[in-house]
């Protein structure tokens, strides 16, 4: 069981974390250096000191070395690899398209007026718009935070009617099946549909167009969208009204649909709220646990490492905590 930490996961621990002791104690774990299998197919163990010495010899000519980092590794580990092989020979371990999408997320968060919402911020939200993400599959902790967020608006009404905020059973009895505003725009059905105020099924392009229409409905100076069907325009105006009327609205999107336009549409909605002097929170999901970190850290794109190897410019590769088959 985990210790309670309000700034991280509160009381929550995922099943993989809870039952990870089986992996940690597995006899199949590699706990020291090994060499490639011998003629009999057996993996041979190697001494640490000898392995370090052998690797040092291989890396003595840095111009012939490629170091591939990982968005699943810590910044400290990536920094150590970059120091070892040199900045020109360090590659981020991220494919170009994913890398460009995450760079776009970083650019929006750096340069825009909207706050980057934490999980705790999302839990406290009272109106949520999700553009393009099936959060149950891409960010399950965010899914849980949204489920908690949809209780906030009904809970406020219960407190206004004299129900104590600490009295969970009475709050649930008062709330029944009432939920706060949650709007989902995704290509397929999701598990969050059951608690959503409204759902919109569409392609990536049309999801982005809905986002732009919501932004324009909030702030007329935000770019408009031509050719929006009447029912979609009506939905956009409904969403805009709920976000403008909320105390803590949040816009959620991410990279899973591989659409730069969806990322920008989500930003436009948050920026439109900020332009109207409304609270503006935005939250993006990214492919891996440290995708944003490796984007800030920098490094060449993965495809360029392959080019260097196939052209014969390099003959040694160091791969850090990365499964390139992914």
SVG drawing of the C-alpha trace seen along z (x, -y; Angstrom):
<svg xmlns="http://www.w3.org/2000/svg" viewBox="-32 -40 71 65">
<polyline fill="none" stroke="black" stroke-width="0.4" points="0.0,0.0 1.2,-3.5 1.6,-6.4 -0.9,-9.2 0.5,-12.1 -1.9,-14.9 0.5,-16.4 1.0,-13.1 -1.8,-10.5 -3.5,-11.1 -4.4,-7.7 -4.3,-6.0 -1.9,-3.3 -2.4,-1.5 -2.6,2.3 0.7,2.5 2.3,0.7 0.5,2.6 1.4,6.0 4.8,5.0 6.6,7.1 6.1,10.1 8.2,8.6 10.7,7.0 11.4,10.5 11.2,12.4 14.1,14.8 13.8,13.7 15.0,10.2 18.4,9.1 20.2,7.8 23.7,7.4 25.5,7.1 25.2,10.0 26.7,10.8 25.0,11.9 24.1,15.7 26.9,18.1 26.8,20.9 24.5,23.0 22.0,20.1 23.0,19.4 23.2,15.8 26.5,15.3 26.9,13.1 29.8,10.6 31.7,8.9 30.8,5.2 34.4,3.9 35.2,5.7 32.0,4.6 32.7,0.9 36.2,1.3 35.0,2.8 32.3,0.1 34.9,-2.6 37.0,-1.3 34.1,-1.2 33.1,-4.8 36.6,-6.2 35.8,-7.5 32.7,-9.5 32.2,-10.4 31.5,-6.7 28.9,-6.4 25.1,-6.8 23.4,-7.2 19.6,-6.7 17.8,-8.1 14.2,-7.5 11.0,-9.4 10.5,-6.6 13.8,-7.3 14.6,-10.1 16.2,-13.3 19.2,-12.3 19.7,-9.1 19.3,-10.9 21.7,-13.6 24.3,-10.9 24.0,-9.3 24.3,-12.7 27.4,-13.5 28.9,-10.1 28.4,-10.3 28.3,-14.0 25.4,-16.3 25.8,-15.8 25.5,-12.0 22.6,-12.0 19.1,-11.0 15.9,-11.5 14.5,-8.0 11.3,-9.5 10.0,-9.3 9.8,-12.5 6.0,-12.8 5.5,-12.1 8.4,-14.5 6.8,-17.3 3.5,-16.9 5.0,-17.0 7.0,-20.1 3.7,-21.7 2.3,-20.9 5.4,-22.5 5.1,-25.5 1.4,-26.0 2.1,-25.6 5.1,-27.9 3.7,-30.8 -0.1,-30.8 -2.0,-32.4 -3.6,-29.2 -2.4,-27.3 -1.2,-23.7 -3.6,-21.8 -2.4,-19.1 -4.5,-16.0 -5.5,-17.8 -6.6,-20.8 -8.8,-18.6 -10.4,-17.0 -11.4,-20.4 -12.9,-21.4 -16.6,-22.0 -16.8,-21.9 -14.7,-19.7 -14.2,-19.6 -12.2,-16.6 -11.1,-16.9 -9.9,-13.7 -8.7,-11.6 -10.0,-8.2 -8.7,-8.9 -9.6,-5.5 -6.9,-4.1 -4.4,-6.9 -4.5,-8.5 -6.5,-6.4 -5.6,-8.7 -7.0,-11.6 -10.1,-9.5 -10.5,-9.1 -9.9,-12.8 -12.7,-13.6 -15.1,-11.2 -14.4,-13.0 -14.7,-16.4 -18.3,-15.7 -19.4,-15.6 -18.3,-19.1 -21.1,-21.1 -23.9,-18.9 -22.0,-18.9 -22.0,-22.7 -25.8,-22.7 -26.1,-20.2 -24.1,-22.4 -26.2,-25.4 -29.2,-23.4 -27.6,-22.7 -25.9,-19.3 -22.5,-19.3 -19.6,-19.0 -18.0,-16.2 -21.2,-14.1 -20.5,-11.8 -23.6,-9.6 -25.9,-12.6 -24.2,-14.3 -24.7,-11.2 -28.3,-10.9 -28.9,-14.5 -27.0,-14.2 -28.5,-11.0 -27.4,-10.7 -26.8,-14.4 -23.4,-15.2 -21.5,-18.4 -20.8,-19.4 -18.6,-16.9 -18.4,-17.1 -16.5,-14.4 -15.5,-14.8 -13.8,-11.5 -13.8,-9.2 -15.2,-6.2 -17.2,-5.4 -15.4,-5.6 -16.1,-4.4 -16.6,-8.1 -19.6,-8.3 -21.8,-7.0 -21.3,-10.1 -21.0,-12.6 -23.4,-15.5 -23.0,-15.1 -20.8,-13.2 -19.7,-14.0 -18.3,-11.3 -16.3,-12.6 -13.0,-12.5 -9.9,-14.3 -10.5,-17.2 -14.1,-17.6 -13.2,-17.4 -10.7,-20.2 -13.4,-22.2 -15.8,-21.8 -13.0,-23.1 -12.5,-26.1 -16.2,-26.8 -16.3,-26.6 -13.5,-29.1 -15.2,-31.5 -18.5,-31.2 -16.6,-32.1 -14.5,-34.9 -15.7,-36.3 -12.1,-37.5 -11.0,-33.8 -11.0,-32.4 -14.4,-31.2 -15.1,-28.0 -17.0,-27.9 -19.6,-25.3 -20.4,-24.0 -23.7,-22.1 -26.4,-23.7 -26.5,-20.9 -22.7,-21.1 -22.9,-24.9 -25.6,-24.5 -23.4,-22.0 -20.4,-24.4 -22.5,-27.3 -23.8,-25.0 -20.2,-23.9 -19.0,-27.6 -21.8,-28.6 -21.0,-25.9 -17.2,-26.7 -17.8,-30.5 -20.2,-29.9 -17.9,-27.6 -15.6,-28.6 -12.9,-26.1 -13.2,-24.9 -10.6,-22.7 -9.9,-21.7 -8.2,-18.3 -6.6,-17.0 -3.6,-15.1 -1.4,-13.5 -3.1,-10.1 -5.0,-11.2 -1.7,-12.6 -3.4,-15.8 -1.7,-19.2 -5.1,-20.8 -6.8,-19.2 -3.9,-20.4 -4.3,-24.0 -8.1,-23.8 -7.9,-22.9 -5.5,-25.8 -7.8,-28.2 -10.7,-27.3 -8.5,-27.9 -7.1,-31.1 -10.6,-32.3 -11.5,-31.8 -8.4,-33.8 -9.3,-36.6 -12.7,-36.9 -11.1,-37.1 -12.3,-33.6 -10.2,-30.9 -8.4,-29.0 -6.9,-25.6 -5.6,-23.2 -4.2,-19.6 -2.5,-17.6 -1.7,-13.9 1.5,-12.7 2.8,-9.3 5.2,-8.4 5.8,-9.3 8.6,-11.7 7.8,-12.8 7.6,-16.5 10.9,-16.2 12.8,-14.7 11.3,-17.4 12.5,-20.2 15.8,-18.3 16.4,-18.2 18.2,-15.8 18.2,-14.6 15.2,-12.7 15.4,-8.9 15.2,-8.5 18.5,-10.5 20.2,-7.9 19.1,-5.1 20.5,-7.2 23.9,-7.6 24.1,-3.9 23.0,-2.7 25.4,-5.1 28.3,-3.7 29.1,-7.0 28.6,-5.1 29.4,-1.6 28.5,-1.6 25.0,-2.1 24.0,-2.7 20.3,-2.3 19.0,-3.7 15.8,-2.2 14.1,-2.1 12.4,0.7 12.8,-0.4 10.1,2.1 7.6,-0.2"/>
</svg>
